[in-house]
Amino acid sequence: MKRVCFLLFTISLLSYGQITDTEFQSWFDFNGSYKFNELWKTYGDVGYRTIFINKNFHRFYVRPSASFQLNSILILHGGFGAFSTFDKETTLWEFRPFQGLQIKYPKFLSIQLNHYFRFEERFFSGNTLNTFIFRARYRLSTSIQIVHNIYFPLQFEWFVNYGKDIDFQLNEFRCVLGFGYIVDSSWKLEFNTIFQNTSASSDLFSFNDIIFRFRVYKEIGFIK
């Protein structure tokens, strides 16, 4: 079980009994999008993640996605992610289809609240590990515009994981505080500091991650 948890949740120190540990990670990703029309949009991200103190840990991923806007409030999302994780002699593959619903409501003055419900089917394969985990996510987010090209993203997200190979309930919480700079109508840069906690039921273990994430966004509009 300790080996499974390490592979799936990138825990460098894990043993049974209650533990608390903090890891520092860095994430880099490019996010592109293209609007076909007012309703349909394709988007996705490709990225790299690593742990500061573990130079052997590397994760690469690509996640093509699409969305359909039902109305001014509701947006449907769907996509497929492919992740490869390398740690010393261990290689882990994850294939992750997902479905999501975004609710843009309410709006206070110029601050728009966004609710995002997402369901993921996570298939893992690598070395001696082959398993499946289902994960449900809920994210509450907004963006505070300071001037025309500077904004502060703010997010809170909760995760619930379930799988036949996990004999405990695994919960995650993520808080994101960021700084964004709009270069022009199609490019923007974003730096986020992410505080993340992962804990198991029955006080089995709990650990924290502090993640520094740099994101580049490129949006291609459509011609009416």
Salt bridges, closest charged atoms under 4 A:
ASP29 OD2 - ARG213 NE 2.72
ASP29 OD1 - ARG215 NE 2.85
GLU38 OE2 - LYS224 NZ 3.71
ASP45 OD2 - ARG63 NH2 2.76
GLU94 OE2 - ARG96 NE 2.71
GLU94 OE2 - ARG122 NE 2.73
GLU120 OE2 - ARG96 NH1 3.76
GLU120 OE2 - ARG118 NH2 3.01
GLU120 OE1 - ARG135 NE 2.82
GLU120 OE2 - ARG137 NH1 2.70
GLU157 OE2 - ARG137 NE 2.87
ASP165 OD1 - LYS164 NZ 3.50
GLU172 OE2 - ARG135 NH1 3.42
